[in-house]
Amino acid sequence: MGFMPPSVLCSNLVKLMPGATLYRFGMLSSTMHMAWFGLSLDG
């Protein structure tokens, strides 16, 4: 997961969140989100 400047082009091999903020990037990369995501896959 990374935060790239608008000048970077991505291929169809990656997921893209246009207009994402640093806050959203922080939330998605946080330990709490990773723990919740791991639990949601188990159920």
DOVOLO-741011 format. One line per 8 residues: number of its first residue (from 1); their letters; for each residue x, y, z of C-alpha. Coordinates in Angstrom, 3 decimals, padded with zeros to 6 digits. Layout:
<recs>
NUM	a	X Y Z  ...
</recs>
This chain:
<recs>
1	mgfmppsv	000.000 000.000 000.000  001.382 003.389 -000.871  000.465 007.046 -001.291  001.483 008.282 -004.727  001.398 011.746 -006.318  -001.164 012.465 -009.049  001.515 012.243 -011.754  001.967 008.469 -011.215
9	lcsnlvkl	000.044 006.173 -013.560  -001.022 002.709 -012.425  -001.769 -000.451 -014.353  -004.753 -002.771 -014.048  -002.740 -004.923 -011.594  -003.327 -002.558 -008.663  -006.281 -001.090 -006.765  -006.677 002.687 -006.908
17	mpgatlyr	-008.523 005.148 -004.661  -008.704 008.430 -006.605  -008.822 011.505 -004.378  -007.890 009.588 -001.216  -006.591 011.688 001.666  -003.670 011.051 003.999  -006.258 010.442 006.737  -007.854 007.618 004.739
25	fgmlsstm	-004.442 006.159 003.915  -003.579 006.211 007.619  -006.832 004.484 008.510  -006.371 001.721 005.934  -002.775 001.069 006.950  -003.404 001.154 010.707  -002.974 -001.866 012.957  -006.614 -001.631 014.087
33	hmawfgls	-007.911 -001.784 010.500  -005.650 -004.747 009.687  -006.914 -006.589 012.787  -010.570 -005.901 011.872  -010.013 -006.908 008.253  -008.371 -010.173 009.350  -011.339 -010.953 011.613  -013.876 -010.123 008.919
41	ldg	-012.252 -012.662 006.566  -012.484 -015.436 009.163  -016.227 -015.154 009.685
</recs>
